[in-house]
Amino acid sequence: MGLPFIRSIRAYTVRGGGGDYHDQASGHWIDGQVATPMSKYPEYRQTRRSFGLNVLGSLVVVVEASDGSVGFGVSTGGDIGCFIVEEHLSRFVIGKPVDAMELIWDQMFHATLFYGRKGIVLSAISAVDLALWDLLGQVRREPVYQLLGGPVREEIEFYATGVRPDIAKELGFLGGKMPLRFGPSDGDAGLRQNLEALARVRDKVGDAFWLMLDCWMGLDLDYAVALGTEGRKLGLKWIEECLPPDDYWGYAELKKRVPRGLLVTTGEHEATRWGFRMLVEMECCDIIQPDVGWCGGLTELLQITKLAAERGLLVIPHGSSVYSYHFVVTQQCSPFAEFLMMSPGADVLVPMFSPLLLDEPVPVGGRLRVPDRPGFGVRLNPEVKLIRPVSCNR
């Protein structure tokens, strides 16, 4: 008896406190003053919400098979993503066997080339792809990591991203990645304050604990070189996403100019094997950091990883909770993972997608065994309101 086929696909959005991980309340460290590409404008410097980081809402895609099995995936995209999924991508999904991810991905990508290639279209494709992997796991009653060939390690080790690396160390994480507070628009004084803050944290956590800086596309080449040069003297492990994601030439120059031993990392806002091929072949970085919810989904992340592995680069996905955990535990080139501290003060462990997802695991002592539940091992919280856009209610 063959595998069931995909009977339906539906897309929903989530806004506000219902699981949209980009819609943090005022006072949350994620929304606090962080160097961004918009920091050069004083009116948009203080928070990321001010320039609209939270406008889209989360995208939830639900697929159902002919045997009644259901899978779902989560990304960013809101109403726009819902429209793309239901009005365009659905035709490449419905009626296909549940294990046709490669075919479906190829058709979705090439059919959207005239308006896609990156951005919100790839987020929508990613959400569909994750939902299909979850569905296949439900049909076969296997966790996604088994569908990928099985684990290469018993558990995952994590570093934590947040404003309290000292607490991350107490919780057992191997390192702490801090948001960079001041960018080029703050001048030399801002650079000094960044380094002074790094020095204070280094004094708290000691020399062995990793410290990294997340620059979130907010710097220019000269500033990034100065930050890396001085930061390395304080034991800085890496500088992340310093430049705009399309500045491959700047990244290649940055990697040449930073001190030996300082890693250059990027890729959170890159997409597809073709974008990452630029980063890899131009020798732009030491670690690539795809977000499985934005880069094209798990199907495309596997293609991206082949490129990186050929060059001996590490693949450390950006955040993504269970959607990256199932990948990381199966990959030799992904020896650790990121845990995003989602509590307002970055001082308490909470699941990344709470309250949207149920059964979402969190590390204990900086480590986690990926649960062996089918699919990605999580459920949608029935108490979270899933909004179906008017354009899709047909």
C-alpha positions, 0 to 999 in steps of 0.5 A: 500500500502506497503513502497517502497523498496531500488532501489540503493546505491552509495558512494562518497568521498569529499576531500579538502575544500569541506566538509571534516571536517578532512581536515582543512587548515594550521593554523586552530585550529583543526590542531594546536599543540594538544596532540595526540598519535603521540606527542612522535615523534617530527616530528609529534608533531606540527600538526595532518595533519603531521601524516595523519589525513586528508588522507581519505576524507569524505564518502557520501552514497546516497540511492534511493527508488523505489518511487524516494525518496533519502536519504544520510549519511556522515561519514569518509572513502574516497575511501576505504569506498566507495569500502566497501559500493558498493562492499560488503554492497550494497548486504544487502541494495538493494531490502530491504524495506526502514524501514529495518534498523535493518535487514540491520545493522545486516547483514552488521555487521556480514558479515564484522566480518572477517575484520571489527568490528571497524574502517573504516568498522564501518564508512562505515556501519554508513554512510549507516545506516544514509542514510537509516534513512534519506531516511525513513524520506523522504518517510514518510515526517517526521523528524528523531526525530519523527521516534525515538518517538518524542522529550523529550525537546523543544530545545537542549543546547550546550557546544562548543569545540574550543580554545576560551572558552571565546567567547563560553561564550559570544555566550551563550554556557554552557561550553567550551572544549579546546584541550590539548596542551601538553602531556607526551612527554613535561614533567612536563614543559608541564603539568605546561603550560597546567594548566597555560592555564586553569587558564588563561581561568578560570579567563576570564570566571568565576567560573560558566562556564564549562571548559573541556579538550579534550586529544584526546588519547594522555596521559598515566595514571599517566599524566592523573591523575596528570592533573585531580587532579590539573585541578580539583582545577581550576574547571575543569569539565571533562577530555576527551579521555585521554587514547588509546580507547582500554585501558579499564583497564587504564580508570577504574583505572583513574576513581578511581584515579581522584578527586571526582567531576571530570568526566571522559569521552570517547567513541569518537573512540569506536564502537558498543554495544560490545565496549561500553559494555566494557566501561560501565561494567568496570566502565571506565567513567561517560559519553560516547561520541559515534560518530554516524558517526563512532560507527555504525550509529543511529541504533547502537547508540540506542543499545549503549544508552540502555546499558548506561541508565541502568547504569545511564550514560549520552550519549553525542555524539561527534560532528556530527551536525544534525546526533546527534541532532535528537538523542539527542532531543529524549533522557532523558539521553542526556541533552545537546550536543557538538557543534564543532567550525569549524571556523579557530580561533574558534571565529565564528559560522559556520555549522560543515559540511559546505560547504557540507551540506545546511540548516544545523542549528547552535545554537543561544544563545547556544541553537537550535530547531531541524528543522522539515524538513523530514529526517535529514533536510539537503541537499547535496550542488550541488556545492561540487564535489562528487568523485566516485572512479574508482573502483566503476564506473562499 
